């Protein structure tokens, strides 16, 4: 019987959480066990998430004072919607302490201490604060199943083996600044784990990300929708699932958005951006999106004003929803021109491609009643055939959705692929995900609409 046999007795789902372990010789394992008893063991973990590859990974390491160590890495399971960097980082710490529990059980450790380090502040805060209650409403927060396993593991170590822990934050990617040999032990271990998460993507198929996530007894209960486990945002996920058909029917009637167009719109970026506004500004944006703003025309038809439905700024036309964006009043035009300049400035800060900016200027300026741009970049040609085709497809897609709706966050998904392709050909492109660019862009567009 060895600690390896003890690992083999773990349920397959827990083995996937731990990952593929590089088992050292028995003498090294004994040194690590002694170090845990002495309270001199240091652990570190890291996580990685590659949305574009639909894969995530984690890595962990335990090192004794004399340098003896055990390490492992492996996949982070789940669908792209629920699998994120928080889950990957949390799983790294969970795997680390599951291994500590195996040491405690096999070597009969009665007291000890482990110092762990992680470069994700949200995970560190949770482990420092702990879990004082264990209710459904608390354990169905972000990656609740992983939190439940970690909590149970730490409680078992504390109560059953008198093993305590400390968890502290360490700044990641410090090797970009200087040589790894000049760092303290915890920083060097974190840097090594960062490399190990990347190596995990090259593991055999058995140890790669899969969509299905098992039920764990520690979590008490789990919710699956179409065989997909809900591990975060339970309330909003169930609400979206229950009301999706009603919402799609409303969008079809109100905005003419067919089933095909519905799936062509990038809804997550709109949701993300709306949450960044205060409640009253968010309410105004949603009213504008669904054409429910209290315009003079609407109020006049409802009998809530008796004088006129004319726009109070230009006094030439009815103040309808569309008129708000193209009112010819001098003050209104000046405000839109200033807001447009600020929008272009923000899009530039987001490193939006000039090719995309050119297309938006061409199609959005008429919508807001401003003259065509005289910027030299607006006439820059598109050279690459693939990008040219993608741009044509994105413009066609947005035309079907409606360019005025782009100002309110309803944009084509194709823009993500277009910006990503342009970034891939630019050696000086920012290190970011295209989804992050789109989130920032939609937020800027919504600010313009306000």
N, C-alpha and C positions, 0 to 999 in steps of 0.2 A: 504494500500500500504506500502511495506517495501522494504529494500534493497535486500531482498531475492527474492521478486517478480521481481525486476529489473534484478537480475541475471537470473531468469527464462525466461526473454524476450530476452536474448542473443541468437543468432543462435546456434544450437547444436554443430557446429564445434568450435565456440569460447568457449562454455562450456567445451568441451573436452580439450582445451588448458588450461583453468583455473583448471580443475580437480574437484574432489569431495571436497567440502568445508565443514569444521566443523564450522557451524554457531554458534556463542556465543549468549548470551542474548542481548536484545536491549540496555540495559544500557552499556554493554561492547562495542557495536558498536558505541554508541555515544561518549564514551571516546576516541576511536580510531579516530573518525572524528575530535574531538577537538584537538587531538595530531597532526593530519595532518595540521590543521590550525596553530598550534603553531610551527610547524617545528621540533617536537621532536619525530616523528615516525621513527622507524628503521625497515627495511625489509631485509630479507635474503632468498636465494633460493639455491637449489642444484639440480643436475641431476645425473642419473645413467643409464648405458647402459650394458645390458647383451647379448652379441652376441650369446653365446651358447644357450640361451633360447629364442632368437629372440624377446626380449622385452626390453623396456626402460621406465623410469619413471622420474618424476620431483616432487619437493615439494617446497612450499613457505610459508612465515609467515610475518605478519605485527604486530608489537608490539608497544604500546604506552609507554610513560614514566612511567606510574603507573603499567605497567605489563599487562594491558589489551591487548588481542591479538586475531587474527583470522588467521587460517592456512588452507592449503589444499594440496592435492597431487593427482596425476593421471598419465595417460599414456602419452607416446610420440609415436605418430603414424608414420607409414612409413615402407618401406621395409628395410631389413637389410643393403642393399647397401647404402641407403641415410640416415638412422637413426644412429646417432652417439652421443658421449658425448657432443659435441658442441651444437647440436640441443637440447639435454635434458637440458643443462645449460641455453641456450638462452630462452627456453620455460618457465623455472622457473621464470626468470626475466619478461618475457612478461605477464605471469599469474599474477604476483605480481602487475604490474602497471595497468592491466585491472581491478583488484579489487579496486585499488586506484581511478580509473576513476568512478567506481560505487559509491564509497563514495562521490566523488566530485559532482556527478550528484544528488544523493539522498539528501545529506545534504546541497546542494547549496554552496559549499566551493568556495570562491572567491580568496583566496591566501593561500599558504602553501608550505611545503617542505617535501620531503621524502629522507632519506639516506638509500640506498640499498647496500647490500654486496653479493659478489659471489666469489667462489674459482676457477673460470675459467678465466685466464688472457685474452684470446682472446675475450671473451664476454665483460669483463670490458673495454678493450681497445676500442672496437667498441662503447660502450655506452658513454665513455668519449669523443671520437672523434666526434660522431654524424653522421648524414646523411645530407650532404650539398647539394647533388644532388639526384635526384630520376629518374635515367635513367635505361633502361633495362639492359645495360651492368654492371651497379653497383648493381642492385637488383637481379641479377641471380647468385650471388656469393654463399658462403656457407649458406645454410638454408635461402634463400632469402625471402621466404614467411613469415617466422617467424620474420625476420628483418623488413619486411614491416609493419606487424601488430604492432610491438613494436614501430617503428618510428611514425606511425600514432597515437598510444595511447599517446606517450610522447608529440607529437605536440599538441594534443587535450587538454592535461592537462596544457601545457604551455600557449597556446593561449586562450583557452576557460575558464580556471579556475585559471590561474596565479600560477600554482603549478609547482615548479622546483624540480630537483632531483640531488643527487650526487651518484655515484656508485664507490665503491672501492673494491679492491681485499683483500681477507682474506685467509690465508693458511688453507687448509682443513685437516681433520683427525688429528687434534691436540689432540684429546682425547686419542690417542694412547700413548701420553707422560705423561699426568697428568689428574687429575679429572676435569670434566666439570665445577664445581662450582668455580674454581679458574681463569676462563677465563673472558675477557671482554664480554659485551653483544653480540656484533656482532659475535664473535667466538663461543660462546655458542649456538646462534641461528643457525649458520651454521652446527654445530655438530648435533643439533636436526633435521635439515632438511636432513642431511645425513641418519639418522635413518628413517626418514619419507619416503625417496625414496625407501628404502628397504621394508617398510611396504606397499608401493603402489603396489608391486607385488602380494600382498594377497588380493587386493580389489575384489569386485564382477566382473564377466565377463564383464559387461557394461563398467567398468573402466580399462580394460586391453588393451594393445597395439593391434592395428589393422593395416593392411597394407595400406588401402586406406586413402589418405589425401585429404580433400576437397579443393576446390578453395576458396580463400578469396578475397573479393573485394579490399582490401588494396594493394594487390600485382600487380594489373593491368592486368596481364596475367599469364598463367601457361601452362606448357607443360606436356602432359601425353603420355607415351609410353606403350602400352598394358595395359591401365588402371592404370599404376604406375606413380605417380607424380614425376617429376624430380625437386628436391629441391636444388641440389648442382651440380657443375661441368657440367653445361648445354652444353657447347661447346664439351667437351670430350665425354659426354654421347651420344649426337646426332651423333658425328663422329663415335663412336664405333657402334652405331645402324645402320647407313647408310653403313658402310664399313665391317660389320661383315662377310657377305657371301663371299666377295672378299678375306678377310683375311683368312678365313677357306679354301677356294679353293687353295690359295697360299701355306698355310701350308701343305695341303695334297700333293701337287705336289712337294714342296721343301723338306719337311721333312717326308713325309709319315704319317702325323698325321691324322688319321681318325676322324669321328664325335665322336666316343666313346672316343678315346684318348684325343680329344680336351677338353671334359668336365672333364676329369680326371686330367688335369693340373691345378695347382693353379696359374692362371694368375695375380690376384691382387698383389701377393708378388713380381712377376717379375716387374710389373709396379712400385710398390712402391720403389723397390731397384734401378731400372734404374734412377729414378728421383733424387736419392741422389748423382749421379755422375755428374761431369761437362759435358758440351755439347760434347767436343771432345772425352772424355773417353766413354761417352754413345754411341757416334757414332761408336767407335771401338768395343764395346760390341755387338751392333746390327749387325755390319758387321760379327763378329765372329759367332753370333747366326745363321745368314742366310748363312754362309759359303761364304762370299764375301770379306774376307781379301786378300790383295794384296800379296799372296804368290809367291814364285819364279815360281812355276808350272803354276799358273794362268797368271802371267805376261809374261812368255815364250810363252804360248799358244796364248796370245793376240798379240804377236809380239812386246811387249814393252821393252823386253830385248833380246839381241842377243846371249848371251854367253851360258847359261845353266839353267836348271830348278832345279839343285841340291841345296840342303840345304847348305847355306854358313857356318853353324856351324859344321856340321858333314861331309859334302862332300861325303856321302854314299848313300843317297836316295833323291828322289824328295821332295821338300818342299811343301807338300800339307797341307790342313787344319788339317787333323788328325795327320800328322807328327809333327806339332808344339807342340803337347801335349806329344809326346813320342820320341822326337829326342834323339839319343844315344850319342850325343856330350857331352864331359865331363862337359863343362861349363853349358850346357843346363840342364843336370841331376842335377848338384849342385844347380842351381837356382830353379828347381822344388822341390827338396828336402827341401830347405830352405822355399820356399813358402808353401809347404805342412805342415811343422811344424808350421808355423804361422797360417795357416788355422785351424789346430787342436786346437791351443791355443785359437783362437777366438771362435770356436764352444764350447770349454770348458767354456769360459766366458759367452756364451749364455745359459749355463746349458743344452746343448744337451745331451740326454740320451746316456749312454755308449752302450746300445743295438743298437741304430741308428748309432753311431760312428763305431761300429764293422762292421755293414753291409756296410757302406760307404767305410771303409778301404778295405774291401774284394773286392768290385766291382769297386772302383775308382782307386786304385793303379795300376792295370794292364792297365787301360786306359791311365794313365800318365807315364807309363814305369818305375815305381818304384817297388822294391821288396816288398813282403808281410810284414806287420807289425809284429814286435816281441814283441809288448806291451802285457803284461799279460791280459789287459782288452779285447784284441781282441779275446780271447778264452773263455771269460766268458759266461756260458750257459744262455739261456732264460728259465725261470722256469714257469711263468704264461701262461696257455694255451691260454687265450684270446689274450694276448700280442703276443704270439708266432704266432697265426693265423694272427693277424693284420700285424706283421712284414713280414710274408710270402707273404701276399697280397700286401704290399707296395713294396717289392722287385720285385714281379712279374709285378706289374704295372709300376715300373720304368724301368724294363728291356724292356718292350714293347715301352716305350717312348724313351729309350736310356740313358745309364749311362753317356755318353759323354755330352749329352744335360743337365744333371743335373748341370754340371759345368757352364752352361750358363743360368741357372735359370729355366729350364723346369723340374719341379719336380711334383711328384704325390701328390694329395690332401690327400691321406691316411696318409701321415706323420703327418698331424695336429692331426688326431684322435689318432695316435700311441703315439706321444709325450704327448698329453693331458691325455691319459690313464695311461701312466707311471708316469706323475706328480701326478695324483690323488691317486696313491698308495704310493707316497713318502711324508711322514710327513714333510720333510724339503724342499719340492719343492718350487720354487720361486712363488710369487703371480703375475701371468701374464696370458695373454690370449695366447693360442697356436698360434693364427695368428701373434701375435707380435714376438714370437719365430721364426716362419717361415720367417717373413720379415727380421729379423736380420741374419738368416742363409743364405738366398738367397743372401743377400748383401755380406756376407763373401765369398761365393762361386764365385760370380762375381769378387770380388777383386782378388781372386786367379787366375782367368782366365786372368785377365789383366797382 
